[in-house]
Amino acid sequence: MQKLLEVVSPKALASASNPAAFALKSEEPEASQVLPMDGNAQTTAPKDLLIVSPYTSRPHLLDLTLLDHAQILLAKALTMLAPLTASYATSPYFSSFNWKAVFSLLAASAKADGYAWKEQYFYVIIFRSQIPRSTSRSDLAALDMKAHAEAMAGNGLLKYWFGTPDSQGRNLATCIWRRREDALPGSSGEGHKAAMRATIKMYTEWQVERRKLIVGDNVQDWDIVPWTD
C-alpha cells in the first residue's frame, strides 16, 4: 500500500490553478481532434450534480444525492485526476496519474467533514487502444458519448477520463466505479454495444485491464492492484 505522506487542505487545492491545466496534450495534435483531455473545470454543474467526465450535459452528470459520504468524497477528489506523463497510453497506470494529489485531497476532505474513512475498494477499468488515422474522431466521440450517458444512468460511475491519441494513435481511457456490479448494466446498453461493435473497425488494437482501487483507513494508504473475481 502507498503511504500518504502529505495532506493538502481542500481550501488550498480549491484556490490552486485548474487541475485540467496539468493534462498533457499529444505531441502532434491534429486539427480535427475532437476528444478533449478533460473538461471537468470548464463548466459548472447544478447543486448536487458533479461533472465527472469531459461531457458536461445533464445525462453525463453524477447525482451526489444517490451516493454515500465516502463515494461523494472520492468522486470530488477524482475531479482533479490528471496525467503526469505524456506517455500515459503505454506507461504503467499506477505511475501515470497524480494519485498522490487525489488522495491528499480525499484525506483532507474527509478530515474537514469529520468523516472517519474506513478501508474500502472500488472497481477500475483501463482501456488501452490504438486507432488509425482513417478513424473518424467525430464518429468515435458520438459513440463514446452515448455509451457514457448509458453508464451514468446507474449513477455508479465516479470518474471517466480519456486522453488524446499520441502520434502513433495510442490512447488510454479509464473508468472508476463505486463497485463492479455498477459496471455490468452500463456495459449492456445499446450505446455500449454499438461502441464495442465499432471497435473492430475503428481500432487497430485494444486491451481491457481490470483493477481494484483500495483506499485504507483514514486514507493513510492506498493501492491499485489487479482485480480478481
C-alpha positions as CSV (number, residue, x, y, z in Angstrom):
1,M,0.0,0.0,0.0
2,Q,1.2,3.5,-0.8
3,K,1.5,5.8,2.2
4,L,0.1,9.3,2.1
5,L,2.9,11.5,3.5
6,E,1.4,14.9,2.9
7,V,-2.1,16.2,3.2
8,V,-3.1,19.4,1.4
9,S,-6.2,21.3,2.7
10,P,-9.2,21.4,0.4
11,K,-9.1,25.2,0.6
12,A,-5.6,25.3,-0.7
13,L,-6.4,22.9,-3.6
14,A,-9.5,24.8,-4.5
15,S,-7.6,28.0,-4.8
16,A,-4.9,26.4,-7.0
17,S,-5.0,26.7,-10.7
18,N,-7.3,24.5,-12.8
19,P,-6.2,20.8,-12.4
20,A,-7.1,20.3,-16.0
21,A,-4.1,22.6,-16.9
22,F,-1.8,19.7,-15.9
23,A,-3.3,17.5,-18.6
24,L,-0.6,16.8,-21.2
25,K,-1.5,17.2,-24.8
26,S,-0.3,14.9,-27.6
27,E,3.0,15.9,-29.1
28,E,1.4,16.0,-32.5
29,P,-2.2,17.2,-32.1
30,E,-4.4,17.0,-35.1
31,A,-6.5,19.9,-36.3
32,S,-9.5,17.6,-36.4
33,Q,-9.1,16.5,-32.8
34,V,-12.5,16.4,-31.1
35,L,-11.7,14.4,-27.9
36,P,-10.8,16.8,-25.1
37,M,-8.3,15.9,-22.4
38,D,-10.5,16.8,-19.6
39,G,-13.4,19.2,-19.3
40,N,-14.1,18.9,-15.6
41,A,-13.3,22.5,-14.7
42,Q,-14.6,24.2,-17.8
43,T,-18.2,24.5,-16.7
44,T,-20.1,24.3,-13.5
45,A,-22.9,21.9,-12.6
46,P,-26.1,22.5,-10.6
47,K,-26.0,21.8,-6.9
48,D,-25.8,18.1,-6.0
49,L,-24.6,17.2,-9.6
50,L,-21.0,16.7,-10.3
51,I,-19.1,16.8,-13.6
52,V,-17.0,13.6,-13.7
53,S,-16.0,13.3,-17.3
54,P,-15.3,15.5,-20.3
55,Y,-19.1,15.5,-21.0
56,T,-21.0,18.2,-19.2
57,S,-24.7,17.9,-20.2
58,R,-27.2,16.7,-17.7
59,P,-27.2,12.9,-18.8
60,H,-23.5,12.8,-18.0
61,L,-23.5,14.3,-14.5
62,L,-23.2,12.3,-11.3
63,D,-26.1,12.7,-8.8
64,L,-24.4,13.1,-5.4
65,T,-27.7,12.6,-3.6
66,L,-27.6,8.9,-4.6
67,L,-24.2,8.3,-3.1
68,D,-22.9,7.7,0.4
69,H,-20.5,10.0,2.1
70,A,-17.3,8.1,1.1
71,Q,-18.4,7.9,-2.6
72,I,-19.1,11.6,-2.7
73,L,-15.7,12.5,-1.2
74,L,-13.9,10.2,-3.7
75,A,-15.8,11.4,-6.7
76,K,-15.0,15.0,-5.8
77,A,-11.3,14.2,-5.3
78,L,-11.2,12.4,-8.6
79,T,-12.2,15.6,-10.4
80,M,-8.5,16.6,-10.2
81,L,-7.2,13.4,-11.7
82,A,-4.7,14.3,-14.4
83,P,-1.8,12.5,-16.2
84,L,1.8,13.0,-15.0
85,T,3.4,11.9,-18.3
86,A,2.6,12.3,-22.0
87,S,3.1,8.6,-22.4
88,Y,0.2,7.5,-20.3
89,A,-1.1,5.4,-23.1
90,T,1.8,2.9,-22.8
91,S,3.1,3.6,-19.3
92,P,2.1,1.8,-16.1
93,Y,-1.3,3.0,-14.9
94,F,-0.2,3.3,-11.3
95,S,2.5,5.9,-12.1
96,S,0.8,7.7,-15.0
97,F,-1.6,9.8,-12.9
98,N,-1.4,12.2,-9.9
99,W,-2.8,9.7,-7.5
100,K,-0.9,11.2,-4.5
101,A,-2.6,14.6,-5.1
102,V,-6.0,12.9,-5.4
103,F,-5.7,11.0,-2.2
104,S,-4.2,14.0,-0.4
105,L,-7.4,15.9,-1.2
106,L,-9.5,13.0,-0.2
107,A,-7.8,12.7,3.2
108,A,-8.1,16.4,3.8
109,S,-11.8,16.5,2.7
110,A,-12.7,13.5,5.0
111,K,-10.9,15.3,7.9
112,A,-12.7,18.6,7.2
113,D,-16.1,16.8,7.2
114,G,-15.3,14.9,10.4
115,Y,-15.7,11.7,8.4
116,A,-13.9,8.5,9.6
117,W,-12.9,6.8,6.4
118,K,-12.8,3.0,6.6
119,E,-10.9,0.8,4.2
120,Q,-12.9,0.1,1.1
121,Y,-12.3,-0.7,-2.5
122,F,-13.5,0.5,-5.9
123,Y,-13.7,-1.1,-9.4
124,V,-11.4,0.3,-12.1
125,I,-11.4,-0.3,-15.9
126,I,-8.5,0.6,-18.1
127,F,-8.9,0.7,-21.9
128,R,-5.8,0.9,-23.9
129,S,-6.2,1.4,-27.7
130,Q,-4.6,2.3,-30.9
131,I,-6.6,4.0,-33.7
132,P,-5.5,4.5,-37.4
133,R,-5.6,8.0,-38.9
134,S,-8.5,6.9,-41.0
135,T,-10.8,6.6,-38.0
136,S,-13.3,9.4,-37.7
137,R,-12.8,11.2,-34.4
138,S,-16.3,12.7,-34.5
139,D,-17.9,9.3,-35.0
140,L,-15.8,7.9,-32.2
141,A,-16.8,10.8,-29.9
142,A,-20.5,10.3,-30.7
143,L,-20.4,6.6,-29.8
144,D,-18.4,7.3,-26.7
145,M,-20.8,10.0,-25.5
146,K,-23.9,7.8,-26.0
147,A,-22.2,4.9,-24.1
148,H,-21.2,7.2,-21.3
149,A,-24.7,8.6,-20.9
150,E,-26.0,5.0,-20.5
151,A,-23.3,4.2,-18.0
152,M,-24.2,7.3,-15.9
153,A,-27.9,6.2,-15.7
154,G,-27.0,3.8,-12.9
155,N,-25.1,6.6,-11.0
156,G,-22.2,4.3,-10.1
157,L,-19.5,5.7,-12.4
158,L,-17.5,8.0,-10.2
159,K,-14.9,9.1,-12.8
160,Y,-14.4,8.7,-16.6
161,W,-11.2,10.1,-18.1
162,F,-9.7,9.7,-21.6
163,G,-6.7,11.2,-23.2
164,T,-5.6,12.3,-26.6
165,P,-4.2,9.7,-29.1
166,D,-0.4,10.1,-29.5
167,S,1.5,10.3,-32.7
168,Q,1.0,6.6,-33.1
169,G,-2.7,6.7,-32.4
170,R,-2.3,5.1,-28.9
171,N,-4.5,6.3,-26.1
172,L,-5.9,5.4,-22.7
173,A,-9.3,5.7,-21.1
174,T,-10.3,4.8,-17.6
175,C,-13.4,4.3,-15.5
176,I,-13.6,4.2,-11.7
177,W,-16.8,2.7,-10.4
178,R,-18.1,2.5,-6.9
179,R,-18.4,-1.3,-7.3
180,R,-18.2,-3.9,-10.0
181,E,-21.9,-4.5,-10.0
182,D,-22.5,-1.0,-11.2
183,A,-20.4,-1.6,-14.3
184,L,-22.4,-4.6,-15.5
185,P,-25.6,-2.7,-16.5
186,G,-23.5,0.0,-18.1
187,S,-21.9,-2.5,-20.5
188,S,-25.3,-4.0,-21.6
189,G,-26.8,-0.8,-23.1
190,E,-27.3,-0.3,-26.8
191,G,-24.8,2.6,-26.9
192,H,-22.1,0.4,-25.3
193,K,-22.9,-2.5,-27.6
194,A,-22.7,-0.2,-30.7
195,A,-19.3,1.2,-29.4
196,M,-18.0,-2.4,-29.0
197,R,-19.1,-3.4,-32.5
198,A,-17.4,-0.3,-33.9
199,T,-14.2,-1.3,-32.1
200,I,-13.4,-3.9,-34.7
201,K,-13.5,-1.3,-37.5
202,M,-12.3,1.8,-35.7
203,Y,-9.3,0.5,-33.7
204,T,-6.1,-1.2,-34.8
205,E,-5.8,-2.9,-31.4
206,W,-7.3,-2.6,-27.9
207,Q,-6.8,-4.1,-24.5
208,V,-9.0,-4.0,-21.4
209,E,-7.5,-4.2,-17.9
210,R,-9.4,-4.5,-14.6
211,R,-8.0,-3.2,-11.3
212,K,-9.1,-2.8,-7.7
213,L,-8.5,0.6,-6.1
214,I,-8.1,0.1,-2.3
215,V,-8.2,3.1,0.0
216,G,-7.1,2.3,3.6
217,D,-8.4,3.6,6.9
218,N,-8.4,7.4,7.2
219,V,-6.9,7.5,3.7
220,Q,-3.5,6.9,5.2
221,D,-2.6,4.4,2.4
222,W,-3.9,3.3,-0.9
223,D,-3.1,0.8,-3.7
224,I,-4.2,-0.2,-7.2
225,V,-3.9,-4.0,-7.7
226,P,-5.2,-6.5,-10.3
227,W,-8.8,-7.4,-10.0
228,T,-9.7,-11.0,-9.2
229,D,-13.2,-12.4,-9.2
